[in-house]
Amino acid sequence: SCSGTVVDSANLNVVFTAGHCVFDLATGSWVENIAFVPGYENGETPYGIFYGSQWITTRQWVESGSNSYDIGVV
C-alpha cells in the first residue's frame, strides 16, 4: 500500500503518489492494478474506492531508481 493525494484537476481524477507505487524496480514491471481509497482507516472506506486506469512515473525512476525522481501519477 502507498499514500497519495488528489490533484486539483479539471476532472478531479488525478492522484500524485510515489514512483515505487506504480513501477516495481525489483521486478522491472508496472503494477497491474491500482486503487485510491481516500480516508481509509481500519478497513473503512468513507469516500469510496477509485480505480486507476493509467499510471506513469519518471524515466529516471524506471531506469535507475533515483529517489529524487520517485514520483508517480495515477
mmCIF file of the N, C-alpha and C atoms, coordinates in Angstrom:
data_MODEL
# 
_entry.id   MODEL 
# 
loop_
_atom_site.group_PDB 
_atom_site.id 
_atom_site.type_symbol 
_atom_site.label_atom_id 
_atom_site.label_alt_id 
_atom_site.label_comp_id 
_atom_site.label_asym_id 
_atom_site.label_entity_id 
_atom_site.label_seq_id 
_atom_site.pdbx_PDB_ins_code 
_atom_site.Cartn_x 
_atom_site.Cartn_y 
_atom_site.Cartn_z 
_atom_site.occupancy 
_atom_site.B_iso_or_equiv 
_atom_site.pdbx_formal_charge 
_atom_site.auth_seq_id 
_atom_site.auth_comp_id 
_atom_site.auth_asym_id 
_atom_site.auth_atom_id 
_atom_site.pdbx_PDB_model_num 
ATOM 1   N N  . SER A 1 1  ? 0.833   -1.178 0.000   1.00 0.00 ? 1  SER A N  1 
ATOM 2   C CA . SER A 1 1  ? 0.000   0.000  0.000   1.00 0.00 ? 1  SER A CA 1 
ATOM 3   C C  . SER A 1 1  ? 0.877   1.240  0.000   1.00 0.00 ? 1  SER A C  1 
ATOM 4   N N  . CYS A 1 2  ? 0.309   2.323  -0.494  1.00 0.00 ? 2  CYS A N  1 
ATOM 5   C CA . CYS A 1 2  ? 1.022   3.593  -0.604  1.00 0.00 ? 2  CYS A CA 1 
ATOM 6   C C  . CYS A 1 2  ? 0.075   4.728  -0.257  1.00 0.00 ? 2  CYS A C  1 
ATOM 7   N N  . SER A 1 3  ? 0.638   5.881  -0.068  1.00 0.00 ? 3  SER A N  1 
ATOM 8   C CA . SER A 1 3  ? -0.197  7.051  0.136   1.00 0.00 ? 3  SER A CA 1 
ATOM 9   C C  . SER A 1 3  ? -0.280  7.828  -1.176  1.00 0.00 ? 3  SER A C  1 
ATOM 10  N N  . GLY A 1 4  ? -1.234  8.721  -1.244  1.00 0.00 ? 4  GLY A N  1 
ATOM 11  C CA . GLY A 1 4  ? -1.393  9.556  -2.424  1.00 0.00 ? 4  GLY A CA 1 
ATOM 12  C C  . GLY A 1 4  ? -2.227  10.764 -2.072  1.00 0.00 ? 4  GLY A C  1 
ATOM 13  N N  . THR A 1 5  ? -2.236  11.723 -2.959  1.00 0.00 ? 5  THR A N  1 
ATOM 14  C CA . THR A 1 5  ? -3.029  12.929 -2.734  1.00 0.00 ? 5  THR A CA 1 
ATOM 15  C C  . THR A 1 5  ? -3.716  13.338 -4.030  1.00 0.00 ? 5  THR A C  1 
ATOM 16  N N  . VAL A 1 6  ? -4.933  13.792 -3.918  1.00 0.00 ? 6  VAL A N  1 
ATOM 17  C CA . VAL A 1 6  ? -5.699  14.222 -5.084  1.00 0.00 ? 6  VAL A CA 1 
ATOM 18  C C  . VAL A 1 6  ? -5.149  15.561 -5.570  1.00 0.00 ? 6  VAL A C  1 
ATOM 19  N N  . VAL A 1 7  ? -5.043  15.695 -6.884  1.00 0.00 ? 7  VAL A N  1 
ATOM 20  C CA . VAL A 1 7  ? -4.589  16.928 -7.503  1.00 0.00 ? 7  VAL A CA 1 
ATOM 21  C C  . VAL A 1 7  ? -5.815  17.673 -8.013  1.00 0.00 ? 7  VAL A C  1 
ATOM 22  N N  . ASP A 1 8  ? -5.850  18.979 -7.804  1.00 0.00 ? 8  ASP A N  1 
ATOM 23  C CA . ASP A 1 8  ? -6.963  19.797 -8.290  1.00 0.00 ? 8  ASP A CA 1 
ATOM 24  C C  . ASP A 1 8  ? -6.854  19.878 -9.812  1.00 0.00 ? 8  ASP A C  1 
ATOM 25  N N  . SER A 1 9  ? -7.577  18.989 -10.485 1.00 0.00 ? 9  SER A N  1 
ATOM 26  C CA . SER A 1 9  ? -7.534  18.910 -11.944 1.00 0.00 ? 9  SER A CA 1 
ATOM 27  C C  . SER A 1 9  ? -8.936  19.097 -12.508 1.00 0.00 ? 9  SER A C  1 
ATOM 28  N N  . ALA A 1 10 ? -9.034  19.315 -13.795 1.00 0.00 ? 10 ALA A N  1 
ATOM 29  C CA . ALA A 1 10 ? -10.318 19.583 -14.443 1.00 0.00 ? 10 ALA A CA 1 
ATOM 30  C C  . ALA A 1 10 ? -11.355 18.502 -14.160 1.00 0.00 ? 10 ALA A C  1 
ATOM 31  N N  . ASN A 1 11 ? -10.951 17.226 -14.217 1.00 0.00 ? 11 ASN A N  1 
ATOM 32  C CA . ASN A 1 11 ? -11.887 16.121 -13.993 1.00 0.00 ? 11 ASN A CA 1 
ATOM 33  C C  . ASN A 1 11 ? -11.850 15.567 -12.576 1.00 0.00 ? 11 ASN A C  1 
ATOM 34  N N  . LEU A 1 12 ? -11.021 16.167 -11.731 1.00 0.00 ? 12 LEU A N  1 
ATOM 35  C CA . LEU A 1 12 ? -10.872 15.703 -10.347 1.00 0.00 ? 12 LEU A CA 1 
ATOM 36  C C  . LEU A 1 12 ? -10.548 14.215 -10.277 1.00 0.00 ? 12 LEU A C  1 
ATOM 37  N N  . ASN A 1 13 ? -9.668  13.768 -11.179 1.00 0.00 ? 13 ASN A N  1 
ATOM 38  C CA . ASN A 1 13 ? -9.358  12.347 -11.229 1.00 0.00 ? 13 ASN A CA 1 
ATOM 39  C C  . ASN A 1 13 ? -7.862  12.060 -11.329 1.00 0.00 ? 13 ASN A C  1 
ATOM 40  N N  . VAL A 1 14 ? -7.039  12.924 -10.729 1.00 0.00 ? 14 VAL A N  1 
ATOM 41  C CA . VAL A 1 14 ? -5.587  12.744 -10.775 1.00 0.00 ? 14 VAL A CA 1 
ATOM 42  C C  . VAL A 1 14 ? -5.068  12.615 -9.340  1.00 0.00 ? 14 VAL A C  1 
ATOM 43  N N  . VAL A 1 15 ? -4.204  11.622 -9.130  1.00 0.00 ? 15 VAL A N  1 
ATOM 44  C CA . VAL A 1 15 ? -3.606  11.393 -7.816  1.00 0.00 ? 15 VAL A CA 1 
ATOM 45  C C  . VAL A 1 15 ? -2.092  11.371 -7.974  1.00 0.00 ? 15 VAL A C  1 
ATOM 46  N N  . PHE A 1 16 ? -1.392  12.140 -7.138  1.00 0.00 ? 16 PHE A N  1 
ATOM 47  C CA . PHE A 1 16 ? 0.066   12.058 -7.048  1.00 0.00 ? 16 PHE A CA 1 
ATOM 48  C C  . PHE A 1 16 ? 0.412   11.022 -5.993  1.00 0.00 ? 16 PHE A C  1 
ATOM 49  N N  . THR A 1 17 ? 1.404   10.214 -6.298  1.00 0.00 ? 17 THR A N  1 
ATOM 50  C CA . THR A 1 17 ? 1.890   9.204  -5.367  1.00 0.00 ? 17 THR A CA 1 
ATOM 51  C C  . THR A 1 17 ? 3.390   9.048  -5.616  1.00 0.00 ? 17 THR A C  1 
ATOM 52  N N  . ALA A 1 18 ? 3.959   7.974  -5.171  1.00 0.00 ? 18 ALA A N  1 
ATOM 53  C CA . ALA A 1 18 ? 5.383   7.718  -5.392  1.00 0.00 ? 18 ALA A CA 1 
ATOM 54  C C  . ALA A 1 18 ? 5.575   6.821  -6.620  1.00 0.00 ? 18 ALA A C  1 
ATOM 55  N N  . GLY A 1 19 ? 6.713   6.972  -7.262  1.00 0.00 ? 19 GLY A N  1 
ATOM 56  C CA . GLY A 1 19 ? 7.025   6.135  -8.416  1.00 0.00 ? 19 GLY A CA 1 
ATOM 57  C C  . GLY A 1 19 ? 7.062   4.667  -8.058  1.00 0.00 ? 19 GLY A C  1 
ATOM 58  N N  . HIS A 1 20 ? 7.559   4.347  -6.850  1.00 0.00 ? 20 HIS A N  1 
ATOM 59  C CA . HIS A 1 20 ? 7.625   2.932  -6.449  1.00 0.00 ? 20 HIS A CA 1 
ATOM 60  C C  . HIS A 1 20 ? 6.242   2.331  -6.233  1.00 0.00 ? 20 HIS A C  1 
ATOM 61  N N  . CYS A 1 21 ? 5.206   3.167  -6.194  1.00 0.00 ? 21 CYS A N  1 
ATOM 62  C CA . CYS A 1 21 ? 3.835   2.666  -6.058  1.00 0.00 ? 21 CYS A CA 1 
ATOM 63  C C  . CYS A 1 21 ? 3.246   2.249  -7.404  1.00 0.00 ? 21 CYS A C  1 
ATOM 64  N N  . VAL A 1 22 ? 3.844   2.708  -8.488  1.00 0.00 ? 22 VAL A N  1 
ATOM 65  C CA . VAL A 1 22 ? 3.324   2.376  -9.818  1.00 0.00 ? 22 VAL A CA 1 
ATOM 66  C C  . VAL A 1 22 ? 4.281   1.523  -10.646 1.00 0.00 ? 22 VAL A C  1 
ATOM 67  N N  . PHE A 1 23 ? 5.578   1.546  -10.296 1.00 0.00 ? 23 PHE A N  1 
ATOM 68  C CA . PHE A 1 23 ? 6.569   0.748  -11.020 1.00 0.00 ? 23 PHE A CA 1 
ATOM 69  C C  . PHE A 1 23 ? 7.496   0.070  -10.026 1.00 0.00 ? 23 PHE A C  1 
ATOM 70  N N  . ASP A 1 24 ? 7.555   -1.256 -10.063 1.00 0.00 ? 24 ASP A N  1 
ATOM 71  C CA . ASP A 1 24 ? 8.351   -2.067 -9.145  1.00 0.00 ? 24 ASP A CA 1 
ATOM 72  C C  . ASP A 1 24 ? 9.739   -2.304 -9.719  1.00 0.00 ? 24 ASP A C  1 
ATOM 73  N N  . LEU A 1 25 ? 10.741  -1.700 -9.102  1.00 0.00 ? 25 LEU A N  1 
ATOM 74  C CA . LEU A 1 25 ? 12.118  -1.864 -9.583  1.00 0.00 ? 25 LEU A CA 1 
ATOM 75  C C  . LEU A 1 25 ? 12.609  -3.306 -9.460  1.00 0.00 ? 25 LEU A C  1 
ATOM 76  N N  . ALA A 1 26 ? 12.186  -3.993 -8.421  1.00 0.00 ? 26 ALA A N  1 
ATOM 77  C CA . ALA A 1 26 ? 12.654  -5.368 -8.192  1.00 0.00 ? 26 ALA A CA 1 
ATOM 78  C C  . ALA A 1 26 ? 12.254  -6.296 -9.328  1.00 0.00 ? 26 ALA A C  1 
ATOM 79  N N  . THR A 1 27 ? 11.055  -6.102 -9.861  1.00 0.00 ? 27 THR A N  1 
ATOM 80  C CA . THR A 1 27 ? 10.594  -6.957 -10.955 1.00 0.00 ? 27 THR A CA 1 
ATOM 81  C C  . THR A 1 27 ? 10.729  -6.293 -12.318 1.00 0.00 ? 27 THR A C  1 
ATOM 82  N N  . GLY A 1 28 ? 10.995  -4.977 -12.306 1.00 0.00 ? 28 GLY A N  1 
ATOM 83  C CA . GLY A 1 28 ? 11.109  -4.247 -13.571 1.00 0.00 ? 28 GLY A CA 1 
ATOM 84  C C  . GLY A 1 28 ? 9.785   -4.162 -14.302 1.00 0.00 ? 28 GLY A C  1 
ATOM 85  N N  . SER A 1 29 ? 8.693   -4.091 -13.532 1.00 0.00 ? 29 SER A N  1 
ATOM 86  C CA . SER A 1 29 ? 7.384   -4.074 -14.186 1.00 0.00 ? 29 SER A CA 1 
ATOM 87  C C  . SER A 1 29 ? 6.431   -3.085 -13.511 1.00 0.00 ? 29 SER A C  1 
ATOM 88  N N  . TRP A 1 30 ? 5.431   -2.696 -14.281 1.00 0.00 ? 30 TRP A N  1 
ATOM 89  C CA . TRP A 1 30 ? 4.384   -1.818 -13.784 1.00 0.00 ? 30 TRP A CA 1 
ATOM 90  C C  . TRP A 1 30 ? 3.442   -2.612 -12.893 1.00 0.00 ? 30 TRP A C  1 
ATOM 91  N N  . VAL A 1 31 ? 2.824   -1.943 -11.927 1.00 0.00 ? 31 VAL A N  1 
ATOM 92  C CA . VAL A 1 31 ? 1.815   -2.617 -11.123 1.00 0.00 ? 31 VAL A CA 1 
ATOM 93  C C  . VAL A 1 31 ? 0.654   -3.001 -12.035 1.00 0.00 ? 31 VAL A C  1 
ATOM 94  N N  . GLU A 1 32 ? -0.064  -4.022 -11.671 1.00 0.00 ? 32 GLU A N  1 
ATOM 95  C CA . GLU A 1 32 ? -1.159  -4.499 -12.521 1.00 0.00 ? 32 GLU A CA 1 
ATOM 96  C C  . GLU A 1 32 ? -2.484  -3.827 -12.200 1.00 0.00 ? 32 GLU A C  1 
ATOM 97  N N  . ASN A 1 33 ? -2.717  -3.504 -10.952 1.00 0.00 ? 33 ASN A N  1 
ATOM 98  C CA . ASN A 1 33 ? -3.966  -2.874 -10.530 1.00 0.00 ? 33 ASN A CA 1 
ATOM 99  C C  . ASN A 1 33 ? -3.646  -1.804 -9.504  1.00 0.00 ? 33 ASN A C  1 
ATOM 100 N N  . ILE A 1 34 ? -4.416  -0.730 -9.524  1.00 0.00 ? 34 ILE A N  1 
ATOM 101 C CA . ILE A 1 34 ? -4.179  0.332  -8.553  1.00 0.00 ? 34 ILE A CA 1 
ATOM 102 C C  . ILE A 1 34 ? -5.511  0.984  -8.193  1.00 0.00 ? 34 ILE A C  1 
ATOM 103 N N  . ALA A 1 35 ? -5.649  1.324  -6.929  1.00 0.00 ? 35 ALA A N  1 
ATOM 104 C CA . ALA A 1 35 ? -6.868  1.990  -6.459  1.00 0.00 ? 35 ALA A CA 1 
ATOM 105 C C  . ALA A 1 35 ? -6.482  3.053  -5.437  1.00 0.00 ? 35 ALA A C  1 
ATOM 106 N N  . PHE A 1 36 ? -7.260  4.105  -5.393  1.00 0.00 ? 36 PHE A N  1 
ATOM 107 C CA . PHE A 1 36 ? -7.082  5.174  -4.411  1.00 0.00 ? 36 PHE A CA 1 
ATOM 108 C C  . PHE A 1 36 ? -8.280  5.123  -3.467  1.00 0.00 ? 36 PHE A C  1 
ATOM 109 N N  . VAL A 1 37 ? -7.999  5.080  -2.169  1.00 0.00 ? 37 VAL A N  1 
ATOM 110 C CA . VAL A 1 37 ? -9.062  4.970  -1.175  1.00 0.00 ? 37 VAL A CA 1 
ATOM 111 C C  . VAL A 1 37 ? -8.882  6.111  -0.165  1.00 0.00 ? 37 VAL A C  1 
ATOM 112 N N  . PRO A 1 38 ? -9.442  7.280  -0.461  1.00 0.00 ? 38 PRO A N  1 
ATOM 113 C CA . PRO A 1 38 ? -9.251  8.425  0.445   1.00 0.00 ? 38 PRO A CA 1 
ATOM 114 C C  . PRO A 1 38 ? -9.905  8.194  1.802   1.00 0.00 ? 38 PRO A C  1 
ATOM 115 N N  . GLY A 1 39 ? -9.185  8.571  2.833   1.00 0.00 ? 39 GLY A N  1 
ATOM 116 C CA . GLY A 1 39 ? -9.703  8.448  4.191   1.00 0.00 ? 39 GLY A CA 1 
ATOM 117 C C  . GLY A 1 39 ? -9.713  7.037  4.740   1.00 0.00 ? 39 GLY A C  1 
ATOM 118 N N  . TYR A 1 40 ? -9.049  6.101  4.075   1.00 0.00 ? 40 TYR A N  1 
ATOM 119 C CA . TYR A 1 40 ? -9.050  4.701  4.528   1.00 0.00 ? 40 TYR A CA 1 
ATOM 120 C C  . TYR A 1 40 ? -8.469  4.592  5.933   1.00 0.00 ? 40 TYR A C  1 
ATOM 121 N N  . GLU A 1 41 ? -9.190  3.880  6.796   1.00 0.00 ? 41 GLU A N  1 
ATOM 122 C CA . GLU A 1 41 ? -8.684  3.622  8.134   1.00 0.00 ? 41 GLU A CA 1 
ATOM 123 C C  . GLU A 1 41 ? -9.386  2.407  8.723   1.00 0.00 ? 41 GLU A C  1 
ATOM 124 N N  . ASN A 1 42 ? -8.580  1.446  9.153   1.00 0.00 ? 42 ASN A N  1 
ATOM 125 C CA . ASN A 1 42 ? -9.106  0.242  9.807   1.00 0.00 ? 42 ASN A CA 1 
ATOM 126 C C  . ASN A 1 42 ? -10.217 -0.431 9.002   1.00 0.00 ? 42 ASN A C  1 
ATOM 127 N N  . GLY A 1 43 ? -10.026 -0.550 7.700   1.00 0.00 ? 43 GLY A N  1 
ATOM 128 C CA . GLY A 1 43 ? -10.992 -1.228 6.848   1.00 0.00 ? 43 GLY A CA 1 
ATOM 129 C C  . GLY A 1 43 ? -12.149 -0.363 6.380   1.00 0.00 ? 43 GLY A C  1 
ATOM 130 N N  . GLU A 1 44 ? -12.239 0.855  6.868   1.00 0.00 ? 44 GLU A N  1 
ATOM 131 C CA . GLU A 1 44 ? -13.325 1.762  6.484   1.00 0.00 ? 44 GLU A CA 1 
ATOM 132 C C  . GLU A 1 44 ? -12.928 2.579  5.251   1.00 0.00 ? 44 GLU A C  1 
ATOM 133 N N  . THR A 1 45 ? -13.860 2.709  4.322   1.00 0.00 ? 45 THR A N  1 
ATOM 134 C CA . THR A 1 45 ? -13.631 3.487  3.092   1.00 0.00 ? 45 THR A CA 1 
ATOM 135 C C  . THR A 1 45 ? -14.702 4.577  2.990   1.00 0.00 ? 45 THR A C  1 
ATOM 136 N N  . PRO A 1 46 ? -14.581 5.637  3.800   1.00 0.00 ? 46 PRO A N  1 
ATOM 137 C CA . PRO A 1 46 ? -15.656 6.628  3.913   1.00 0.00 ? 46 PRO A CA 1 
ATOM 138 C C  . PRO A 1 46 ? -15.971 7.393  2.628   1.00 0.00 ? 46 PRO A C  1 
ATOM 139 N N  . TYR A 1 47 ? -15.026 7.479  1.705   1.00 0.00 ? 47 TYR A N  1 
ATOM 140 C CA . TYR A 1 47 ? -15.258 8.243  0.472   1.00 0.00 ? 47 TYR A CA 1 
ATOM 141 C C  . TYR A 1 47 ? -15.277 7.363  -0.773  1.00 0.00 ? 47 TYR A C  1 
ATOM 142 N N  . GLY A 1 48 ? -15.239 6.072  -0.586  1.00 0.00 ? 48 GLY A N  1 
ATOM 143 C CA . GLY A 1 48 ? -15.293 5.155  -1.714  1.00 0.00 ? 48 GLY A CA 1 
ATOM 144 C C  . GLY A 1 48 ? -13.927 4.692  -2.172  1.00 0.00 ? 48 GLY A C  1 
ATOM 145 N N  . ILE A 1 49 ? -13.933 3.910  -3.243  1.00 0.00 ? 49 ILE A N  1 
ATOM 146 C CA . ILE A 1 49 ? -12.722 3.361  -3.850  1.00 0.00 ? 49 ILE A CA 1 
ATOM 147 C C  . ILE A 1 49 ? -12.698 3.793  -5.301  1.00 0.00 ? 49 ILE A C  1 
ATOM 148 N N  . PHE A 1 50 ? -11.577 4.339  -5.729  1.00 0.00 ? 50 PHE A N  1 
ATOM 149 C CA . PHE A 1 50 ? -11.429 4.835  -7.094  1.00 0.00 ? 50 PHE A CA 1 
ATOM 150 C C  . PHE A 1 50 ? -10.287 4.081  -7.768  1.00 0.00 ? 50 PHE A C  1 
ATOM 151 N N  . TYR A 1 51 ? -10.599 3.371  -8.833  1.00 0.00 ? 51 TYR A N  1 
ATOM 152 C CA . TYR A 1 51 ? -9.614  2.540  -9.523  1.00 0.00 ? 51 TYR A CA 1 
ATOM 153 C C  . TYR A 1 51 ? -8.909  3.333  -10.610 1.00 0.00 ? 51 TYR A C  1 
ATOM 154 N N  . GLY A 1 52 ? -7.585  3.156  -10.686 1.00 0.00 ? 52 GLY A N  1 
ATOM 155 C CA . GLY A 1 52 ? -6.796  3.846  -11.697 1.00 0.00 ? 52 GLY A CA 1 
ATOM 156 C C  . GLY A 1 52 ? -6.918  3.166  -13.046 1.00 0.00 ? 52 GLY A C  1 
ATOM 157 N N  . SER A 1 53 ? -6.879  3.967  -14.086 1.00 0.00 ? 53 SER A N  1 
ATOM 158 C CA . SER A 1 53 ? -6.912  3.407  -15.439 1.00 0.00 ? 53 SER A CA 1 
ATOM 159 C C  . SER A 1 53 ? -5.581  3.606  -16.161 1.00 0.00 ? 53 SER A C  1 
ATOM 160 N N  . GLN A 1 54 ? -4.790  4.576  -15.704 1.00 0.00 ? 54 GLN A N  1 
ATOM 161 C CA . GLN A 1 54 ? -3.459  4.805  -16.273 1.00 0.00 ? 54 GLN A CA 1 
ATOM 162 C C  . GLN A 1 54 ? -2.548  5.286  -15.154 1.00 0.00 ? 54 GLN A C  1 
ATOM 163 N N  . TRP A 1 55 ? -1.283  4.903  -15.219 1.00 0.00 ? 55 TRP A N  1 
ATOM 164 C CA . TRP A 1 55 ? -0.322  5.397  -14.259 1.00 0.00 ? 55 TRP A CA 1 
ATOM 165 C C  . TRP A 1 55 ? 1.029   5.550  -14.923 1.00 0.00 ? 55 TRP A C  1 
ATOM 166 N N  . ILE A 1 56 ? 1.767   6.558  -14.447 1.00 0.00 ? 56 ILE A N  1 
ATOM 167 C CA . ILE A 1 56 ? 3.073   6.863  -15.018 1.00 0.00 ? 56 ILE A CA 1 
ATOM 168 C C  . ILE A 1 56 ? 4.049   7.236  -13.905 1.00 0.00 ? 56 ILE A C  1 
ATOM 169 N N  . THR A 1 57 ? 5.307   7.200  -14.235 1.00 0.00 ? 57 THR A N  1 
ATOM 170 C CA . THR A 1 57 ? 6.362   7.686  -13.354 1.00 0.00 ? 57 THR A CA 1 
ATOM 171 C C  . THR A 1 57 ? 7.458   8.274  -14.225 1.00 0.00 ? 57 THR A C  1 
ATOM 172 N N  . THR A 1 58 ? 8.506   8.724  -13.608 1.00 0.00 ? 58 THR A N  1 
ATOM 173 C CA . THR A 1 58 ? 9.601   9.346  -14.352 1.00 0.00 ? 58 THR A CA 1 
ATOM 174 C C  . THR A 1 58 ? 10.525  8.292  -14.966 1.00 0.00 ? 58 THR A C  1 
ATOM 175 N N  . ARG A 1 59 ? 11.138  8.656  -16.034 1.00 0.00 ? 59 ARG A N  1 
ATOM 176 C CA . ARG A 1 59 ? 12.118  7.782  -16.683 1.00 0.00 ? 59 ARG A CA 1 
ATOM 177 C C  . ARG A 1 59 ? 13.272  7.478  -15.727 1.00 0.00 ? 59 ARG A C  1 
ATOM 178 N N  . GLN A 1 60 ? 13.671  8.482  -14.938 1.00 0.00 ? 60 GLN A N  1 
ATOM 179 C CA . GLN A 1 60 ? 14.784  8.310  -14.004 1.00 0.00 ? 60 GLN A CA 1 
ATOM 180 C C  . GLN A 1 60 ? 14.467  7.278  -12.927 1.00 0.00 ? 60 GLN A C  1 
ATOM 181 N N  . TRP A 1 61 ? 13.211  7.203  -12.501 1.00 0.00 ? 61 TRP A N  1 
ATOM 182 C CA . TRP A 1 61 ? 12.842  6.190  -11.512 1.00 0.00 ? 61 TRP A CA 1 
ATOM 183 C C  . TRP A 1 61 ? 12.932  4.800  -12.140 1.00 0.00 ? 61 TRP A C  1 
ATOM 184 N N  . VAL A 1 62 ? 12.379  4.651  -13.326 1.00 0.00 ? 62 VAL A N  1 
ATOM 185 C CA . VAL A 1 62 ? 12.363  3.356  -14.005 1.00 0.00 ? 62 VAL A CA 1 
ATOM 186 C C  . VAL A 1 62 ? 13.781  2.879  -14.322 1.00 0.00 ? 62 VAL A C  1 
ATOM 187 N N  . GLU A 1 63 ? 14.631  3.790  -14.786 1.00 0.00 ? 63 GLU A N  1 
ATOM 188 C CA . GLU A 1 63 ? 15.971  3.390  -15.237 1.00 0.00 ? 63 GLU A CA 1 
ATOM 189 C C  . GLU A 1 63 ? 16.991  3.228  -14.116 1.00 0.00 ? 63 GLU A C  1 
ATOM 190 N N  . SER A 1 64 ? 16.886  4.045  -13.055 1.00 0.00 ? 64 SER A N  1 
ATOM 191 C CA . SER A 1 64 ? 17.939  3.974  -12.042 1.00 0.00 ? 64 SER A CA 1 
ATOM 192 C C  . SER A 1 64 ? 17.434  3.905  -10.607 1.00 0.00 ? 64 SER A C  1 
ATOM 193 N N  . GLY A 1 65 ? 16.131  4.049  -10.401 1.00 0.00 ? 65 GLY A N  1 
ATOM 194 C CA . GLY A 1 65 ? 15.606  4.019  -9.044  1.00 0.00 ? 65 GLY A CA 1 
ATOM 195 C C  . GLY A 1 65 ? 16.040  5.213  -8.213  1.00 0.00 ? 65 GLY A C  1 
ATOM 196 N N  . SER A 1 66 ? 16.304  6.326  -8.872  1.00 0.00 ? 66 SER A N  1 
ATOM 197 C CA . SER A 1 66 ? 16.747  7.528  -8.179  1.00 0.00 ? 66 SER A CA 1 
ATOM 198 C C  . SER A 1 66 ? 15.626  8.093  -7.310  1.00 0.00 ? 66 SER A C  1 
ATOM 199 N N  . ASN A 1 67 ? 15.876  8.171  -6.004  1.00 0.00 ? 67 ASN A N  1 
ATOM 200 C CA . ASN A 1 67 ? 14.860  8.687  -5.086  1.00 0.00 ? 67 ASN A CA 1 
ATOM 201 C C  . ASN A 1 67 ? 14.465  10.124 -5.398  1.00 0.00 ? 67 ASN A C  1 
ATOM 202 N N  . SER A 1 68 ? 15.326  10.858 -6.052  1.00 0.00 ? 68 SER A N  1 
ATOM 203 C CA . SER A 1 68 ? 14.994  12.233 -6.433  1.00 0.00 ? 68 SER A CA 1 
ATOM 204 C C  . SER A 1 68 ? 13.865  12.280 -7.458  1.00 0.00 ? 68 SER A C  1 
ATOM 205 N N  . TYR A 1 69 ? 13.614  11.166 -8.113  1.00 0.00 ? 69 TYR A N  1 
ATOM 206 C CA . TYR A 1 69 ? 12.581  11.096 -9.167  1.00 0.00 ? 69 TYR A CA 1 
ATOM 207 C C  . TYR A 1 69 ? 11.495  10.060 -8.844  1.00 0.00 ? 69 TYR A C  1 
ATOM 208 N N  . ASP A 1 70 ? 11.363  9.722  -7.576  1.00 0.00 ? 70 ASP A N  1 
ATOM 209 C CA . ASP A 1 70 ? 10.383  8.718  -7.146  1.00 0.00 ? 70 ASP A CA 1 
ATOM 210 C C  . ASP A 1 70 ? 8.987   9.348  -7.042  1.00 0.00 ? 70 ASP A C  1 
ATOM 211 N N  . ILE A 1 71 ? 8.436   9.694  -8.196  1.00 0.00 ? 71 ILE A N  1 
ATOM 212 C CA . ILE A 1 71 ? 7.139   10.367 -8.286  1.00 0.00 ? 71 ILE A CA 1 
ATOM 213 C C  . ILE A 1 71 ? 6.261   9.570  -9.255  1.00 0.00 ? 71 ILE A C  1 
ATOM 214 N N  . GLY A 1 72 ? 5.013   9.401  -8.895  1.00 0.00 ? 72 GLY A N  1 
ATOM 215 C CA . GLY A 1 72 ? 4.072   8.714  -9.767  1.00 0.00 ? 72 GLY A CA 1 
ATOM 216 C C  . GLY A 1 72 ? 2.776   9.480  -9.869  1.00 0.00 ? 72 GLY A C  1 
ATOM 217 N N  . VAL A 1 73 ? 2.072   9.279  -10.967 1.00 0.00 ? 73 VAL A N  1 
ATOM 218 C CA . VAL A 1 73 ? 0.775   9.906  -11.191 1.00 0.00 ? 73 VAL A CA 1 
ATOM 219 C C  . VAL A 1 73 ? -0.196  8.845  -11.651 1.00 0.00 ? 73 VAL A C  1 
ATOM 220 N N  . VAL A 1 74 ? -1.396  8.870  -11.075 1.00 0.00 ? 74 VAL A N  1 
ATOM 221 C CA . VAL A 1 74 ? -2.451  7.941  -11.474 1.00 0.00 ? 74 VAL A CA 1 
ATOM 222 C C  . VAL A 1 74 ? -3.609  8.776  -12.004 1.00 0.00 ? 74 VAL A C  1 
# 
